[in-house]
């Protein structure tokens, strides 16, 4: 899908050369990729690196300057698939509010359909690249007499709506690129668009890092110089610590507006010649050299579906941890089914090799592979030595050989068994798969019982899901049961990078078996996740929950340090008056509840998730996103004694609403069929057959229907005896018959949409 999108943009840029902007020498056609670079870089170069809007052009004949029509040579045929011409942007405004480890982002901008005749219309496609672990929250579009907004409804209502309304294009082009289509916009129209999403801040060595896609290509700058181009950025930071927040770096020249304990705000406004050509990045520090924590209390919002009060606590690992690290016993459990073949399995092997090199000499490890059968590197845990690591890598080179089947339970039971007698160490299992199986609930049930009997420090099962065919909620549930970490990757280009992130985070544990002292004294208390994960040096710990009752004034977090000695820290209790905790934690809570609902098959929990999703605007598996179209219609004249009197301008015009269903873009609960058929992991729809494939299929089906009594060998023997003229005649005849049998092949003729090509 992403490659098709990029090719459509490439066609659109070539088609945009038809637009005439006058005699201004400063105006140039959009800069295209050099021919030598086009084949290798087009798919990446033309994917949006900032919020973008495109004109969807099925008919190249409508392309022209709406203000300055020019002579255009007639173009025969249509663009199939339609070309995408990037629209010029007249203004942009970025608002970012950072709370704890989450950023709530809003981009407001104005785009103009500068490439379509004033008498014609086209669809406009919005593309929004979202930052790390982000979630789309909503899109609003305003054009003359129409207003569009996204809205979440229940999945059942969405299915009913699809029966009466045509589904519109909308969803995720890639895991981090959301697209939405605005239907039939007049040429020359200005679109005012507001886009909102949430994303996670990254954390490293005591610093938080924010990165927002804000790199606009040159060709979205308006060609007319007289149009003022205003760029605005507003940033606020609420670290929640109550201590000084220090800015460490910024990509844009922000001016500080406010500084309080734990809070900062900045602003930037300027008239620019061209739009930002770099992503917006900001980094700051708000932690100390040791483990610190705090707790927020907040009453439930008035319209909240859950009227219990809110609490949230955090723990920061600090910049330096000087406590002695205990030994780690690590087992890697790797899926080697046929769908993992090629680069996927090679990337996994490289990531494990890197992780082995980071283990300490007192650590131990083992490697287990599974398909239908289970294979072990060693019958017992191996101490980390240079020789053992080299043998482990050599074993992977020989035994990472694809095979049929995906049997998950035996290798997991074997890994838990190998770590059941550990003492004075942190046992860890890294479970990697790209598939889904029928007995996943049974696996969770078995692991839950095994972990309860595993001692004071049970094995942490850290899970990693590849692609969209595995059940990510099963993997998350498996991790939650053991206080482990879960990481996923939908785009197989980033497997090694994401795996390294998971290994680094899990192997840097600094506090485990964490408990909050007064929670057990509260009524109807519920924490997300219920089993508090370990604190690691590479990421802070954030927990959200609901309760009834009164929190005590003195709150402590207890746990075990890396050397398994006891640790306790007082949490600073404060009221979170200006922090929307329900929105900050919404995506994480919905994901955790969805994993629990999948495991328990609890309909009441599903209903709770649905209400929470609609309330917070965060999509879920149990809701559907729709596009609500509000159209202002001119009121009919009022008949007063034979004379028609129009309504005054002060009276409201009639507003007609229409609901447009969007494509369902939930990741689902795994695909056992794709797993059995060994479909490689990836993201997006399967490639649709192209025109040539359609033609061959139509021709073959037509020939079969006409000549179903002739065998293939008869045809071959007959054709070998024909001369060239007969071959040409028969080729033309069968081509015509095939097109008649499959007339849709001829309804659209692919058109080369550029002046030069």
C-alpha positions in Angstrom: 0.0 0.0 0.0 2.8 2.4 0.9 4.6 1.7 -2.4 1.4 2.3 -4.4 0.8 5.6 -2.5 4.4 6.8 -3.2 4.0 5.9 -6.9 0.7 7.8 -7.1 2.5 10.9 -5.5 5.3 10.5 -8.1 2.7 10.5 -10.9 1.0 13.5 -9.3 4.2 15.5 -9.2 4.8 14.8 -12.9 1.2 15.8 -13.6 1.6 19.0 -11.6 4.0 20.3 -14.3 0.9 21.1 -16.4 -0.1 23.9 -14.0 0.7 27.4 -15.3 1.5 30.0 -12.6 2.3 33.0 -14.8 5.5 34.7 -15.9 7.1 34.8 -12.5 10.6 33.4 -13.0 10.9 32.4 -9.3 8.1 29.9 -9.8 9.4 26.4 -10.7 7.8 23.1 -11.3 8.0 20.6 -8.5 11.4 19.1 -8.2 11.4 15.4 -9.1 13.7 12.6 -8.1 16.5 12.0 -10.6 15.8 9.1 -12.9 18.8 7.1 -11.6 17.4 7.5 -8.0 13.8 7.0 -8.7 13.6 3.2 -8.6 15.3 2.9 -5.2 14.1 6.0 -3.3 10.7 6.9 -4.7 8.8 4.7 -2.1 10.5 6.5 0.8 11.0 10.0 -0.7 7.3 10.5 -1.5 5.8 9.1 1.8 4.7 12.0 4.0 7.2 13.3 6.6 4.7 15.9 7.8 0.9 16.4 7.8 0.0 16.6 4.0 -3.0 16.9 1.8 -3.3 15.6 -1.7 -5.7 16.1 -4.6 -6.8 12.7 -5.9 -6.7 12.9 -9.7 -8.4 10.1 -11.7 -8.8 12.3 -14.8 -5.7 14.3 -15.8 -7.8 16.6 -17.9 -9.1 18.4 -14.8 -5.6 19.6 -13.8 -5.1 23.3 -14.3 -4.6 26.5 -12.3 -8.1 27.5 -11.0 -7.2 31.2 -11.0 -5.2 31.4 -14.3 -6.6 28.9 -16.8 -4.2 28.0 -19.6 -4.2 26.1 -22.8 -3.8 22.4 -22.0 -3.4 19.7 -24.6 -6.1 17.1 -24.4 -5.2 14.0 -22.4 -6.8 10.7 -23.4 -7.5 8.0 -20.8 -7.5 8.1 -17.0 -5.0 7.6 -14.1 -5.6 4.2 -12.6 -4.8 4.2 -9.8 -5.5 8.0 -9.4 -2.5 10.3 -9.2 -1.9 12.3 -6.0 -0.9 15.9 -6.3 0.4 17.5 -3.1 -1.6 20.6 -2.2 0.1 23.9 -1.4 -0.1 24.9 2.3 -1.0 28.5 3.3 -0.4 28.3 7.0 0.4 25.8 9.8 0.2 25.8 13.6 1.6 23.1 15.9 0.4 22.7 19.6 2.1 20.2 21.8 1.3 19.4 25.4 3.7 17.0 27.2 2.4 15.2 30.3 4.7 12.7 32.0 5.8 10.4 29.1 3.0 11.3 26.6 2.6 14.2 24.2 -0.8 15.3 23.0 -0.3 16.9 19.5 -2.6 19.1 17.5 -1.7 20.5 14.0 -3.9 23.1 12.4 -3.3 24.2 8.8 -4.8 25.6 5.6 -4.4 23.9 2.2 -5.6 25.0 -1.2 -6.8 22.9 -4.1 -4.5 24.8 -6.5 -4.2 22.2 -9.2 -7.9 21.6 -10.3 -10.0 23.7 -12.6 -12.5 25.9 -10.7 -15.4 24.1 -12.5 -14.2 20.6 -11.5 -14.0 18.6 -8.3 -11.8 16.0 -6.8 -11.3 14.1 -3.6 -8.7 15.3 -1.2 -6.6 12.8 0.8 -5.1 13.8 4.2 -2.0 11.9 5.4 -0.9 12.3 9.0 2.5 10.7 10.1 2.3 10.0 13.8 5.2 9.7 16.2 6.3 6.7 18.3 3.5 4.5 19.8 1.0 7.1 18.7 -2.8 7.0 18.3 -5.0 9.2 16.1 -7.5 11.2 18.2 -9.5 13.0 15.5 -9.5 15.1 12.3 -11.7 18.1 11.5 -12.0 19.6 8.0 -13.8 22.8 7.1 -14.6 23.9 3.6 -17.3 26.3 2.3 -20.7 25.1 3.4 -19.3 21.8 4.7 -17.7 20.5 7.8 -16.2 17.1 8.4 -15.2 15.5 11.6 -14.2 11.9 12.6 -16.2 10.1 15.3 -16.1 6.8 17.0 -19.1 4.5 17.2 -19.6 1.0 18.3 -18.5 -1.8 16.0 -22.1 -3.1 15.8 -23.3 0.4 14.7 -20.5 0.5 12.2 -21.4 -2.8 10.6 -25.1 -1.6 10.3 -23.9 1.7 8.7 -21.9 -0.2 6.1 -25.1 -1.8 4.8 -26.6 1.5 3.8 -23.5 3.7 3.1 -20.4 3.2 1.0 -17.2 2.9 2.9 -14.7 5.7 2.4 -11.0 5.5 2.2 -9.5 5.9 5.7 -7.1 4.1 8.0 -3.4 3.4 8.3 -1.2 3.4 5.2 1.7 2.3 7.4 1.7 1.7 11.1 2.6 5.4 11.7 0.7 7.1 8.8 -3.0 7.7 9.1 -5.0 8.7 5.9 -8.4 10.1 5.4 -10.3 11.2 2.3 -12.5 14.3 2.0 -14.9 13.7 -0.9 -15.5 16.0 -3.9 -13.9 19.4 -3.2 -14.1 22.2 -5.8 -11.0 23.4 -7.5 -9.6 26.5 -5.9 -11.1 25.7 -2.5 -9.3 26.3 0.8 -9.4 23.5 3.4 -9.0 24.3 7.1 -7.9 21.1 8.8 -7.3 20.3 12.4 -5.5 17.0 13.2 -5.0 15.5 16.7 -3.0 12.5 17.9 -1.0 11.3 21.0 2.4 9.8 21.0 5.0 8.6 23.5 8.2 10.4 24.5 11.4 8.4 24.4 13.7 8.2 27.4 17.4 7.7 27.6 19.9 8.5 30.4 17.6 10.6 32.4 16.3 12.7 29.4 12.9 12.8 27.6 12.9 13.2 23.8 10.1 14.4 21.7 10.1 14.0 17.9 7.2 15.2 15.8 7.0 14.8 11.9 7.2 18.4 10.7 9.4 18.2 7.6 7.5 19.8 4.7 8.7 19.3 1.1 9.5 22.3 -1.0 6.6 21.8 -3.4 3.9 22.5 -0.8 5.1 26.2 -0.5 2.6 28.4 -2.4 3.9 29.5 -5.8 2.5 33.1 -5.3 5.0 35.2 -3.4 2.4 37.7 -2.1 0.7 35.1 0.1 2.0 35.5 3.7 3.2 32.2 5.2 2.9 32.1 9.0 4.4 29.3 11.0 3.5 28.8 14.7 4.7 26.4 17.3 3.4 26.2 20.9 4.9 23.8 23.4 4.1 23.1 27.1 5.8 20.6 29.4 4.3 19.3 32.6 6.8 16.7 33.9 4.8 16.2 37.1 7.9 15.9 39.3 7.6 19.3 41.0 11.4 19.8 40.4 13.2 21.9 37.9 12.8 21.0 34.3 15.9 21.7 32.1 15.7 22.1 28.4 18.5 20.2 26.7 17.9 20.7 23.0 15.4 22.0 20.4 15.2 22.0 16.6 13.3 25.3 16.3 14.0 28.7 17.8 11.5 28.6 20.7 11.1 31.5 23.1 10.4 30.6 26.7 7.1 32.0 28.0 6.7 30.4 31.5 8.8 28.4 34.0 7.5 26.9 37.2 8.4 23.9 39.3 8.1 20.9 36.9 6.6 23.0 34.1 7.7 24.9 31.0 6.1 26.6 28.1 7.5 27.9 24.8 6.2 29.7 21.7 7.5 30.4 18.2 5.8 32.5 15.5 7.3 33.8 12.3 6.6 34.7 8.7 8.7 32.3 6.6 9.8 32.1 3.0 9.3 28.3 3.1 7.9 25.8 5.6 9.9 23.9 8.2 12.2 21.4 6.5 13.1 19.5 9.7 11.1 17.5 12.2 10.3 19.3 15.5 12.4 17.8 18.3 12.7 18.8 21.9 14.5 17.2 24.8 14.5 17.9 28.5 15.5 16.4 31.9 13.4 16.3 35.0 14.8 13.4 37.1 17.5 13.0 39.7 20.5 10.6 40.0 18.5 8.2 42.1 15.1 6.5 41.9 12.3 9.0 42.6 8.5 8.8 42.3 5.3 10.6 42.8 1.5 10.0 42.9 -1.3 12.0 41.3 -4.9 12.0 42.5 -7.8 13.4 40.4 -11.6 13.2 40.6 -13.3 11.4 37.8 -14.4 13.7 34.9 -18.1 14.6 35.0 -19.0 12.6 31.8 -16.7 9.7 32.6 -18.1 6.2 32.1 -16.2 5.2 35.3 -17.0 7.4 38.2 -14.3 6.1 40.5 -11.5 8.6 41.3 -8.2 8.4 39.3 -4.7 7.8 40.6 -1.5 7.6 38.8 2.0 7.0 40.1 5.4 7.2 38.4 8.9 6.0 39.1 12.0 7.5 37.4 15.1 5.3 37.4 17.5 8.2 37.7 20.6 8.9 35.6 23.0 6.5 37.4 22.4 3.3 39.2 25.4 2.2 41.3 23.8 -0.8 42.9 25.3 -4.2 42.1 23.5 -5.9 39.3 22.4 -9.4 40.0 23.0 -12.2 37.5 20.4 -12.8 34.8 19.3 -16.1 33.3 18.0 -15.5 29.8 16.2 -17.9 27.4 15.4 -16.8 23.9 12.4 -18.7 22.4 12.2 -18.1 18.6 9.5 -19.0 16.0 11.2 -20.6 12.9 8.0 -21.4 11.0 8.1 -20.9 7.2 6.6 -17.4 7.4 9.8 -16.2 9.2 12.0 -17.1 6.2 14.5 -14.7 4.7 15.3 -11.3 6.1 12.9 -11.6 9.1 14.7 -14.6 10.6 18.1 -13.1 9.7 17.2 -9.8 11.6 16.1 -11.8 14.6 19.4 -13.8 14.6 21.4 -10.6 14.4 19.5 -9.0 17.3 20.0 -12.0 19.5 23.7 -12.1 18.7 23.9 -8.4 19.8 22.0 -9.1 23.0 24.3 -12.0 23.8 27.3 -9.7 23.5 25.8 -7.4 26.1 25.3 -10.0 28.8 27.7 -10.1 31.8 30.1 -13.1 32.5 28.0 -14.1 35.5 24.9 -14.4 33.4 23.6 -17.5 31.7 21.6 -18.1 28.5 19.9 -20.6 26.3 18.2 -20.6 22.9 15.1 -22.5 21.9 13.5 -22.7 18.5 10.0 -24.0 17.7 7.9 -24.9 14.7 6.1 -28.2 15.0 9.1 -29.4 17.0 11.2 -27.8 19.6 15.0 -27.6 19.5 17.5 -26.5 22.2 20.9 -25.0 22.0 21.8 -26.7 25.2 20.1 -29.1 27.6 21.0 -26.7 30.5 21.7 -23.0 31.0 25.1 -21.9 29.6 27.3 -19.4 31.4 28.1 -16.4 29.3 31.6 -16.9 28.1 33.3 -16.0 24.8 33.3 -19.6 23.7 29.6 -20.2 24.7 28.5 -17.1 22.9 30.3 -18.1 19.7 28.8 -21.6 19.9 25.4 -20.1 20.4 25.8 -17.9 17.3 27.1 -20.9 15.3 24.1 -23.0 16.5 21.7 -20.3 15.3 23.4 -20.2 11.9 22.9 -23.9 11.5 19.5 -24.4 13.2 17.6 -21.2 12.3 16.1 -23.3 9.4 12.5 -22.8 8.6 10.0 -25.6 9.1 6.2 -26.3 9.2 4.0 -25.6 12.1 3.7 -23.1 15.0 3.5 -25.0 18.3 4.0 -22.5 21.1 3.2 -24.2 24.4 6.0 -26.8 24.6 8.9 -24.3 24.1 7.4 -22.0 26.7 6.9 -24.8 29.2 10.5 -25.9 28.6 11.8 -22.4 29.1 9.9 -22.0 32.4 11.1 -25.4 33.6 14.7 -24.4 32.9 14.3 -21.3 35.0 12.2 -22.8 37.8 15.2 -23.5 40.2 16.9 -20.1 39.9 18.3 -18.5 43.0 19.7 -15.0 43.4 19.0 -14.1 39.8 16.4 -12.5 37.5 15.0 -15.2 35.1 13.9 -13.8 31.7 12.2 -15.4 28.7 12.2 -13.6 25.4 9.4 -15.0 23.2 9.3 -14.0 19.5 6.7 -15.0 17.0 4.9 -13.8 13.9 1.9 -16.2 14.1 -1.3 -17.0 15.9 -2.5 -20.4 17.1 -5.8 -21.9 18.3 -4.9 -22.6 21.9 -3.6 -19.2 23.0 -6.0 -18.8 25.9 -4.9 -22.3 27.1 -1.3 -21.1 26.9 -2.0 -18.1 29.1 -3.9 -20.3 31.6 -1.0 -22.8 31.8 1.6 -20.1 32.1 -0.4 -18.3 34.8 -0.4 -21.4 37.0 3.3 -22.1 36.4 4.3 -18.6 37.3 2.3 -18.6 40.5 4.5 -21.5 41.7 7.8 -20.1 40.4 9.0 -18.5 43.7 9.5 -15.0 44.8 10.9 -13.8 41.5 9.0 -15.6 38.7 10.4 -15.7 35.2 9.6 -12.5 33.2 8.2 -13.4 29.8 9.1 -10.5 27.4 7.1 -10.9 24.2 7.7 -9.6 20.7 5.1 -9.8 17.9 6.0 -9.4 14.2 3.5 -8.3 11.7 -0.3 -8.2 11.9 -1.0 -12.0 11.7 0.1 -12.7 15.3 -2.3 -12.0 18.2 -0.6 -9.0 19.9 -3.2 -9.0 22.7 -2.3 -12.6 23.5 1.4 -11.6 23.6 0.6 -8.6 25.8 -1.5 -10.7 28.2 1.4 -13.2 28.4 3.8 -10.4 29.3 1.3 -8.9 31.9 0.9 -12.2 33.7 4.7 -12.3 34.4 5.4 -8.5 34.9 7.2 -8.6 31.6 7.5 -6.2 28.7 5.8 -6.3 25.3 7.0 -4.9 22.0 5.6 -5.1 18.5 6.6 -4.3 15.0 4.2 -4.2 12.1 6.7 -3.1 9.5 9.3 -5.8 9.0 11.9 -3.1 8.0 12.4 -2.3 11.7 12.6 -5.7 13.3 16.3 -5.5 14.5 15.8 -2.0 15.8 12.7 -2.8 17.8 14.1 -6.1 19.1 17.2 -4.3 20.3 15.0 -1.8 22.1 13.1 -4.6 23.9 16.4 -6.4 24.9 17.9 -3.2 26.2 14.9 -2.3 28.2 14.4 -5.7 29.8 18.0 -6.4 30.5 18.4 -3.1 32.3 16.0 -3.9 35.2 16.8 -1.8 38.4 13.7 -2.5 40.5 11.4 -5.5 40.5 8.4 -6.9 42.4 7.1 -3.4 42.8 4.1 -2.8 45.1 2.3 0.3 46.4 1.7 0.1 50.1 -1.8 1.5 50.6 -3.5 0.1 47.5 -4.8 -2.9 49.3 -6.7 -0.7 51.9 -8.8 1.1 49.2 -12.2 0.0 47.9 -12.8 -1.1 44.3 -9.2 -0.4 43.4 -8.0 -1.3 39.9 -4.5 -0.7 38.4 -3.4 -0.9 34.7 -1.6 -3.1 34.4 -2.6 -5.2 37.4 0.8 -6.8 37.8 3.2 -3.8 38.0 6.1 -4.3 35.6 9.7 -3.9 36.6 11.4 -0.5 36.5 14.3 -0.4 34.0 17.0 2.2 33.6 16.0 2.8 30.0 12.4 3.9 30.6 10.3 5.4 33.5 7.4 3.4 35.0 3.9 4.9 34.7 0.8 3.2 36.3 -2.8 4.4 36.0 -5.7 3.2 38.2 -9.2 3.8 39.6 -10.3 3.6 43.2 -13.0 4.5 45.8 -12.1 5.8 49.3 -9.4 8.1 50.6 -5.8 7.8 49.7 -3.5 8.1 52.8 -1.1 11.0 52.9 2.0 8.8 53.2 2.5 6.5 50.2 5.5 4.2 49.5 6.6 2.2 46.6 8.4 -1.0 47.7 10.5 -3.5 45.6 13.7 -5.3 45.1 16.8 -3.7 43.7 19.1 -5.4 41.1 21.0 -7.2 43.9 17.6 -8.5 45.3 17.9 -6.3 48.4 14.8 -4.5 49.6 14.1 -0.9 48.5 11.4 1.6 49.5 10.8 5.2 48.3 8.3 7.8 49.4 5.9 9.0 46.7 5.1 12.7 46.6 1.2 12.9 46.6 -0.3 15.8 44.7 -3.6 16.7 43.1 -3.4 16.8 39.3 -5.5 19.8 38.6 -4.2 20.7 35.1 -3.3 17.3 33.8 -5.9 15.2 31.8 -4.8 11.8 33.2 -7.7 10.0 31.5 -6.5 11.1 28.0 -2.8 10.7 28.8 -3.2 7.0 29.7 -6.2 6.2 27.4 -4.4 4.2 24.8 -2.4 2.2 27.3 -5.5 1.4 29.4 -7.6 0.4 26.3 -4.8 -1.9 25.1 -4.5 -3.6 28.5 -8.3 -3.9 28.9 -8.6 -5.4 25.4 -6.0 -8.0 26.3 -7.9 -8.9 29.4 -11.3 -8.9 27.5 -9.8 -11.3 24.9 -8.5 -13.6 27.6 -11.6 -13.6 29.8 -14.2 -13.2 27.0 -16.1 -10.9 29.3 -18.8 -9.0 27.4 -19.1 -6.4 30.2 -15.5 -5.6 29.9 -15.9 -5.2 26.1 -18.7 -2.8 26.7 -16.5 -0.8 29.1 -13.7 -0.6 26.5 -16.2 0.6 23.9 -17.5 3.4 26.1 -13.9 4.4 27.1 -12.8 4.5 23.5 -15.8 6.7 22.4 -15.2 9.0 25.4 -11.5 9.5 24.9 -11.4 9.4 21.1 -8.8 6.6 21.1 -9.8 3.8 18.5 -10.2 0.3 19.8 -11.0 -3.2 18.5 -14.6 -2.7 19.5 -15.3 0.7 17.9 -15.3 2.0 14.3 -14.3 5.4 13.1 -16.7 7.2 10.8 -16.6 10.6 9.0 -19.5 12.9 9.9 -20.3 15.3 7.0 -22.4 18.4 7.9 -23.6 20.4 4.9 -25.2 23.8 5.1 -28.1 23.9 2.7 -29.7 27.2 1.5 -33.2 27.6 3.0 -36.2 27.6 0.7 -37.9 31.0 0.2 -40.9 31.7 2.4 -44.2 32.2 0.6 -45.9 35.4 2.0 -49.1 36.2 0.1 -47.8 35.3 -3.3 -44.5 37.0 -2.8 -41.3 35.0 -2.0 -39.2 36.3 0.8 -35.8 34.9 1.4 -34.5 34.3 5.0 -32.3 37.0 6.5 -28.6 36.4 6.9 -29.0 36.4 10.6 -31.1 33.2 10.6 -29.5 29.8 10.7 -29.3 27.7 7.5 -30.4 24.1 7.5 -27.6 21.7 8.3 -27.9 18.2 6.8 -25.7 15.4 8.4 -24.4 12.3 6.7 -22.4 9.5 8.2 -19.6 8.0 6.1 -18.1 4.7 7.4 -14.3 4.3 7.2 -12.4 1.1 6.7 -11.9 -0.9 9.8 -8.2 -0.5 10.8 -8.1 -2.5 14.1 -5.2 -5.0 14.2 -7.5 -7.8 15.3 -6.8 -10.9 17.4 -4.4 -12.8 15.1 -5.0 -14.7 11.9 -4.6 -18.5 12.4 -5.4 -19.1 8.7 -2.5 -16.9 7.6 -0.3 -18.6 10.2 -1.2 -22.1 8.8 -0.5 -20.9 5.3 2.8 -19.4 6.3 2.0 -15.9 5.0 5.1 -13.7 5.7 4.5 -10.9 8.3 3.9 -7.4 7.1 1.5 -4.5 7.3 -1.3 -3.5 4.9 -3.5 -5.3 2.4 -2.3 -8.1 0.2 -1.3 -6.9 -3.2 -4.2 -6.7 -5.6 -3.8 -8.2 -9.0 -2.6 -5.7 -11.6 -4.1 -5.2 -15.0 -2.0 -7.8 -16.7 -3.0 -10.4 -14.1 -6.7 -9.5 -14.6 -6.3 -9.8 -18.4 -4.6 -13.2 -18.1 -7.2 -14.4 -15.7 -10.0 -13.2 -17.9 -8.5 -14.6 -21.0 -7.8 -18.0 -19.4 -11.4 -18.2 -17.9 -12.9 -17.1 -21.3 -10.8 -19.7 -23.2 -11.7 -22.4 -20.7 -15.4 -21.6 -21.1 -15.2 -21.7 -24.9 -12.9 -24.6 -25.2 -13.6 -26.7 -22.2 -13.5 -29.9 -24.3 -10.0 -29.3 -25.6 -6.9 -30.3 -23.6 -3.8 -28.2 -23.3 -1.7 -30.6 -25.3 -4.1 -30.4 -28.2 -3.8 -26.6 -28.2 0.0 -26.8 -28.1 0.2 -29.2 -31.0 -2.3 -27.2 -33.0 -0.5 -23.9 -32.4 2.9 -25.3 -33.5 1.4 -25.9 -37.0 0.1 -22.3 -37.5 1.9 -19.7 -39.5 2.6 -16.2 -38.3 -0.5 -14.6 -39.9 -2.8 -17.1 -38.3 -1.1 -16.6 -34.9 -1.7 -12.8 -35.2 -5.4 -13.3 -36.1 -6.1 -15.8 -33.3 -4.3 -13.5 -30.8 -6.5 -10.6 -31.8 -9.6 -12.7 -31.7 -8.9 -14.2 -28.2 -7.9 -10.8 -26.9 -11.3 -9.4 -28.0 -13.2 -12.3 -26.5 -11.2 -12.0 -23.2 -12.0 -8.3 -22.9 -15.7 -9.0 -23.6 -15.7 -11.6 -20.8 -14.1 -9.2 -18.4 -15.2 -5.7 -19.6 -13.9 -4.0 -16.4 -10.4 -4.5 -17.7 -11.2 -1.9 -20.4 -13.0 0.7 -18.3 -9.9 2.4 -17.3 -6.8 2.9 -19.4 -3.6 3.5 -17.6 -2.3 6.9 -18.5 1.3 8.2 -18.2 0.5 11.5 -16.4 3.7 13.5 -17.1 4.7 15.8 -19.8 8.2 14.3 -20.2 7.5 10.6 -19.8 
